[in-house]
Amino acid sequence: MSDPASPLPPGIALALLSAALFGASTPLAKLLLGATSPLMLAGLLYLGAGAGLLALRIGARYIPWLRPFSGQEAPLRRTDLGWLALAILTGGMAGPALLMLGLAHTDAASASLLLNLEGLATMVIAWGVFHENTDRRVLLGAFAILAGACVLSWSGSGITASRGALLIAGACLCWGIDNNATARLSGADPTQITLIKGLVAGTVNLALALATGASFPAPSLVCAATLTGFAGYGASLVLFILGLRALGAARAGAYFSLAPFVGACLAIPLLHEAPTLRLALAGGLMGLGLWLHLTERHDHDHTHDAMEHEHRHTHDAHHQHSHAPSEPTNEPHTHPHRHVALTHRHAHYPDLHHRHTH
């Protein structure tokens, strides 16, 4: 595991890059929304994610530089199917549909910042349901993000709950559930998870759109939507799952809060939306929350219980095990392996090996 004291541990870098890709997709989706229905666009975005990753998976058999997509991670098992179904239902079907409907009633810059509520939903579920550890700094960061969302919704007489804002909040709740479900799968192949999620969710949303009277948009828009989906949903989700593996759901969700800043900044030149003082104040509060999360350090004596699981790994301090003759020896590699009980101290995050009680 990387030392969290380093300038930017890989798990954080992966989560932030994932956030940047997803954040950029919001104003791009807003541009495409006027020419097609919200459900049709949601379907095309997820089909683009699934089809793009499937193409990479096939190409990896023949093109050496695509080998990271060839399935060198632990495969999904039957015991993972329940969590995968929940992730597809909430994050692949309900979330994108609600976001597209919300974007139809909200300007893209405000919608992008409201998407910070996804990080809060992820953290609340991670802490309240799955009992991930937290501390004062992480809580203060969460409150700063929530304060930014409240500033964004302020109308002068109070906080308004417009139809668009409520729909986007619903999308964020769905993705919060999705992120925590996906965290239970994060030891498995992220490309396989995203590929299945994209193809299933995209097909269902597309079928619903056609069943409710929508028609296919022009080929140029289909191409733009699928490319946006591949980058903003496909590549982004693969990176986010790797971030979940290293950081846990609460912290990966917190770092993902960069996404709204990227979206809001791009919405101004792309959609000619005027920057406002309210937008700047909301962005400042949300930026403070992100900084508090980025500067967290968690270090204490902790005990690893004996456990057996499967994921891609190297022989670091947590993976000092022997191999059967049939198991791979080159690193990193994937095979079922057993951890013996271990007590030690170092800086860590609630990754696959540090989801202990406090």
HUCOR-V796799 format. One record per residue. N is the residue number from 0. PSI is psi in degrees with one decimal (999 if undefined). BURIAL is b if it has 9 or more other C-alpha atoms within 8 Angstrom, else e. Layout:
BEGIN
n=N psi=PSI burial=BURIAL
n=N psi=PSI burial=BURIAL
END
This chain:
BEGIN
n=0 psi=140.5 burial=e
n=1 psi=148.4 burial=e
n=2 psi=119.5 burial=e
n=3 psi=-10.5 burial=b
n=4 psi=-12.5 burial=e
n=5 psi=160.9 burial=e
n=6 psi=-47.1 burial=e
n=7 psi=90.8 burial=e
n=8 psi=150.1 burial=b
n=9 psi=-37.8 burial=e
n=10 psi=-41.7 burial=b
n=11 psi=-44.2 burial=b
n=12 psi=-41.1 burial=b
n=13 psi=-43.3 burial=b
n=14 psi=-39.2 burial=b
n=15 psi=-39.5 burial=b
n=16 psi=-39.4 burial=b
n=17 psi=-44.1 burial=b
n=18 psi=-40.4 burial=b
n=19 psi=-41.5 burial=b
n=20 psi=-44.4 burial=b
n=21 psi=-40.5 burial=b
n=22 psi=-39.5 burial=b
n=23 psi=-26.0 burial=b
n=24 psi=-21.2 burial=b
n=25 psi=-53.4 burial=b
n=26 psi=-30.1 burial=b
n=27 psi=-40.3 burial=b
n=28 psi=-36.8 burial=b
n=29 psi=-38.2 burial=b
n=30 psi=-37.5 burial=e
n=31 psi=-19.6 burial=b
n=32 psi=-29.7 burial=b
n=33 psi=-18.3 burial=e
n=34 psi=1.2 burial=e
n=35 psi=171.6 burial=b
n=36 psi=155.8 burial=b
n=37 psi=-43.5 burial=b
n=38 psi=-39.5 burial=b
n=39 psi=-43.4 burial=b
n=40 psi=-42.3 burial=b
n=41 psi=-42.3 burial=b
n=42 psi=-43.6 burial=b
n=43 psi=-37.7 burial=b
n=44 psi=-46.4 burial=b
n=45 psi=-34.8 burial=b
n=46 psi=-38.1 burial=b
n=47 psi=-40.5 burial=b
n=48 psi=-50.0 burial=b
n=49 psi=-46.0 burial=b
n=50 psi=-38.3 burial=b
n=51 psi=-43.2 burial=b
n=52 psi=-33.4 burial=b
n=53 psi=-41.6 burial=b
n=54 psi=-40.8 burial=e
n=55 psi=-39.5 burial=b
n=56 psi=-43.4 burial=b
n=57 psi=-43.4 burial=b
n=58 psi=-27.5 burial=b
n=59 psi=-19.6 burial=b
n=60 psi=-22.5 burial=b
n=61 psi=-20.2 burial=e
n=62 psi=114.7 burial=e
n=63 psi=-41.3 burial=e
n=64 psi=-4.6 burial=e
n=65 psi=6.9 burial=b
n=66 psi=-28.6 burial=b
n=67 psi=-18.9 burial=e
n=68 psi=10.4 burial=b
n=69 psi=2.0 burial=b
n=70 psi=35.4 burial=b
n=71 psi=11.2 burial=b
n=72 psi=171.9 burial=b
n=73 psi=133.7 burial=b
n=74 psi=161.2 burial=e
n=75 psi=143.0 burial=b
n=76 psi=168.1 burial=e
n=77 psi=-34.6 burial=e
n=78 psi=-13.8 burial=e
n=79 psi=-12.9 burial=b
n=80 psi=-34.5 burial=b
n=81 psi=-46.7 burial=e
n=82 psi=-38.4 burial=b
n=83 psi=-42.1 burial=b
n=84 psi=-41.4 burial=e
n=85 psi=-41.2 burial=b
n=86 psi=-41.6 burial=b
n=87 psi=-44.0 burial=b
n=88 psi=-47.1 burial=b
n=89 psi=-48.2 burial=b
n=90 psi=-28.0 burial=b
n=91 psi=-26.9 burial=b
n=92 psi=-63.4 burial=b
n=93 psi=-46.5 burial=b
n=94 psi=-54.7 burial=b
n=95 psi=-38.3 burial=b
n=96 psi=-43.5 burial=b
n=97 psi=-39.2 burial=b
n=98 psi=-46.1 burial=b
n=99 psi=-39.4 burial=b
n=100 psi=-39.7 burial=b
n=101 psi=-38.7 burial=b
n=102 psi=-28.9 burial=b
n=103 psi=-16.1 burial=b
n=104 psi=9.3 burial=e
n=105 psi=142.8 burial=b
n=106 psi=151.4 burial=e
n=107 psi=-36.1 burial=b
n=108 psi=-46.4 burial=b
n=109 psi=-41.3 burial=b
n=110 psi=-40.3 burial=b
n=111 psi=-42.1 burial=b
n=112 psi=-34.3 burial=b
n=113 psi=-24.8 burial=b
n=114 psi=-11.1 burial=b
n=115 psi=-22.1 burial=b
n=116 psi=-21.7 burial=b
n=117 psi=-43.7 burial=b
n=118 psi=-41.4 burial=b
n=119 psi=-44.0 burial=b
n=120 psi=-42.4 burial=b
n=121 psi=-45.7 burial=b
n=122 psi=-43.8 burial=b
n=123 psi=-43.5 burial=b
n=124 psi=-41.7 burial=b
n=125 psi=-41.7 burial=b
n=126 psi=-45.4 burial=b
n=127 psi=-35.4 burial=e
n=128 psi=-44.8 burial=e
n=129 psi=-0.4 burial=e
n=130 psi=37.9 burial=e
n=131 psi=145.9 burial=b
n=132 psi=152.9 burial=e
n=133 psi=171.9 burial=e
n=134 psi=179.6 burial=e
n=135 psi=-39.2 burial=e
n=136 psi=-43.6 burial=b
n=137 psi=-39.4 burial=b
n=138 psi=-42.5 burial=b
n=139 psi=-39.3 burial=b
n=140 psi=-40.9 burial=b
n=141 psi=-42.0 burial=b
n=142 psi=-35.4 burial=b
n=143 psi=-39.8 burial=b
n=144 psi=-43.0 burial=b
n=145 psi=-40.1 burial=b
n=146 psi=-38.6 burial=b
n=147 psi=-41.6 burial=b
n=148 psi=-36.8 burial=b
n=149 psi=-41.6 burial=b
n=150 psi=-40.6 burial=b
n=151 psi=-30.8 burial=b
n=152 psi=0.7 burial=b
n=153 psi=130.1 burial=b
n=154 psi=-2.0 burial=e
n=155 psi=-33.5 burial=e
n=156 psi=-5.8 burial=e
n=157 psi=179.8 burial=e
n=158 psi=122.5 burial=b
n=159 psi=146.4 burial=e
n=160 psi=75.3 burial=e
n=161 psi=164.5 burial=e
n=162 psi=-44.3 burial=e
n=163 psi=-43.6 burial=b
n=164 psi=-40.6 burial=b
n=165 psi=-40.4 burial=b
n=166 psi=-41.9 burial=b
n=167 psi=-38.3 burial=b
n=168 psi=-39.3 burial=b
n=169 psi=-40.0 burial=b
n=170 psi=-40.6 burial=b
n=171 psi=-39.4 burial=b
n=172 psi=-43.1 burial=b
n=173 psi=-44.0 burial=b
n=174 psi=-28.0 burial=b
n=175 psi=-43.0 burial=b
n=176 psi=-45.3 burial=b
n=177 psi=-46.1 burial=b
n=178 psi=-40.0 burial=b
n=179 psi=-35.2 burial=b
n=180 psi=-42.6 burial=b
n=181 psi=-31.3 burial=b
n=182 psi=-30.6 burial=b
n=183 psi=-16.5 burial=e
n=184 psi=0.9 burial=b
n=185 psi=-12.8 burial=b
n=186 psi=-16.8 burial=b
n=187 psi=175.9 burial=b
n=188 psi=112.6 burial=b
n=189 psi=-31.5 burial=b
n=190 psi=-41.2 burial=b
n=191 psi=-43.5 burial=b
n=192 psi=-48.8 burial=b
n=193 psi=-38.4 burial=b
n=194 psi=-49.8 burial=b
n=195 psi=-45.3 burial=b
n=196 psi=-44.1 burial=b
n=197 psi=-46.8 burial=b
n=198 psi=-43.2 burial=b
n=199 psi=-52.0 burial=b
n=200 psi=-40.6 burial=b
n=201 psi=-43.0 burial=b
n=202 psi=-43.5 burial=b
n=203 psi=-46.2 burial=b
n=204 psi=-38.5 burial=b
n=205 psi=-42.8 burial=b
n=206 psi=-40.8 burial=e
n=207 psi=-40.4 burial=b
n=208 psi=-46.0 burial=b
n=209 psi=-36.7 burial=b
n=210 psi=-25.8 burial=e
n=211 psi=14.2 burial=e
n=212 psi=0.1 burial=e
n=213 psi=154.6 burial=b
n=214 psi=158.6 burial=e
n=215 psi=135.6 burial=e
n=216 psi=-178.4 burial=e
n=217 psi=150.3 burial=e
n=218 psi=-36.5 burial=e
n=219 psi=-38.3 burial=e
n=220 psi=-39.1 burial=b
n=221 psi=-44.4 burial=b
n=222 psi=-45.2 burial=e
n=223 psi=-41.2 burial=e
n=224 psi=-42.6 burial=b
n=225 psi=-36.5 burial=b
n=226 psi=-40.5 burial=b
n=227 psi=-42.4 burial=b
n=228 psi=-38.7 burial=b
n=229 psi=-45.9 burial=b
n=230 psi=-49.8 burial=b
n=231 psi=-19.6 burial=b
n=232 psi=-43.6 burial=b
n=233 psi=-67.4 burial=b
n=234 psi=-39.1 burial=b
n=235 psi=-44.4 burial=b
n=236 psi=-37.2 burial=b
n=237 psi=-47.1 burial=b
n=238 psi=-38.4 burial=b
n=239 psi=-38.9 burial=b
n=240 psi=-40.1 burial=b
n=241 psi=-35.8 burial=b
n=242 psi=-41.3 burial=b
n=243 psi=-40.7 burial=b
n=244 psi=-38.7 burial=b
n=245 psi=-25.3 burial=b
n=246 psi=-20.0 burial=b
n=247 psi=165.9 burial=b
n=248 psi=-42.8 burial=b
n=249 psi=-48.5 burial=b
n=250 psi=-39.2 burial=b
n=251 psi=-38.6 burial=b
n=252 psi=-35.9 burial=b
n=253 psi=-45.8 burial=b
n=254 psi=-28.0 burial=b
n=255 psi=-10.6 burial=b
n=256 psi=-8.5 burial=b
n=257 psi=-27.2 burial=b
n=258 psi=-48.5 burial=b
n=259 psi=-32.8 burial=b
n=260 psi=-41.2 burial=b
n=261 psi=-46.6 burial=b
n=262 psi=-43.7 burial=b
n=263 psi=-39.9 burial=b
n=264 psi=-39.2 burial=b
n=265 psi=-29.5 burial=b
n=266 psi=-30.5 burial=b
n=267 psi=-51.0 burial=b
n=268 psi=-33.7 burial=e
n=269 psi=-41.5 burial=e
n=270 psi=5.3 burial=b
n=271 psi=38.0 burial=e
n=272 psi=137.2 burial=b
n=273 psi=132.6 burial=e
n=274 psi=141.3 burial=e
n=275 psi=162.0 burial=e
n=276 psi=-39.2 burial=e
n=277 psi=-41.4 burial=e
n=278 psi=-42.3 burial=b
n=279 psi=-41.7 burial=b
n=280 psi=-43.6 burial=b
n=281 psi=-43.2 burial=b
n=282 psi=-37.8 burial=b
n=283 psi=-43.4 burial=b
n=284 psi=-41.7 burial=b
n=285 psi=-35.7 burial=b
n=286 psi=-37.8 burial=b
n=287 psi=-43.3 burial=b
n=288 psi=-42.6 burial=b
n=289 psi=-42.0 burial=b
n=290 psi=-41.8 burial=b
n=291 psi=-38.8 burial=b
n=292 psi=-39.5 burial=b
n=293 psi=-28.5 burial=e
n=294 psi=11.6 burial=e
n=295 psi=144.9 burial=e
n=296 psi=127.7 burial=e
n=297 psi=116.1 burial=e
n=298 psi=120.4 burial=e
n=299 psi=164.8 burial=e
n=300 psi=134.2 burial=e
n=301 psi=155.6 burial=e
n=302 psi=131.1 burial=b
n=303 psi=120.7 burial=b
n=304 psi=155.9 burial=e
n=305 psi=135.3 burial=b
n=306 psi=159.2 burial=e
n=307 psi=129.8 burial=e
n=308 psi=-174.2 burial=e
n=309 psi=128.4 burial=b
n=310 psi=167.5 burial=b
n=311 psi=132.9 burial=b
n=312 psi=165.9 burial=b
n=313 psi=171.2 burial=e
n=314 psi=70.1 burial=b
n=315 psi=-164.4 burial=e
n=316 psi=-22.8 burial=e
n=317 psi=0.0 burial=e
n=318 psi=58.1 burial=b
n=319 psi=75.4 burial=e
n=320 psi=162.0 burial=e
n=321 psi=169.1 burial=e
n=322 psi=143.5 burial=e
n=323 psi=157.7 burial=e
n=324 psi=-29.1 burial=e
n=325 psi=-7.8 burial=e
n=326 psi=151.7 burial=e
n=327 psi=151.0 burial=e
n=328 psi=-20.5 burial=e
n=329 psi=147.5 burial=e
n=330 psi=147.8 burial=e
n=331 psi=156.9 burial=e
n=332 psi=171.3 burial=b
n=333 psi=130.0 burial=b
n=334 psi=156.4 burial=b
n=335 psi=135.3 burial=e
n=336 psi=158.5 burial=e
n=337 psi=135.5 burial=b
n=338 psi=131.9 burial=b
n=339 psi=161.2 burial=e
n=340 psi=139.6 burial=b
n=341 psi=134.2 burial=e
n=342 psi=126.9 burial=e
n=343 psi=-175.2 burial=e
n=344 psi=131.6 burial=e
n=345 psi=164.5 burial=e
n=346 psi=137.1 burial=b
n=347 psi=166.3 burial=b
n=348 psi=167.3 burial=b
n=349 psi=65.8 burial=b
n=350 psi=-163.6 burial=b
n=351 psi=-26.1 burial=b
n=352 psi=3.6 burial=e
n=353 psi=45.4 burial=b
n=354 psi=54.7 burial=e
n=355 psi=165.2 burial=b
n=356 psi=164.5 burial=e
n=357 psi=999 burial=e
END
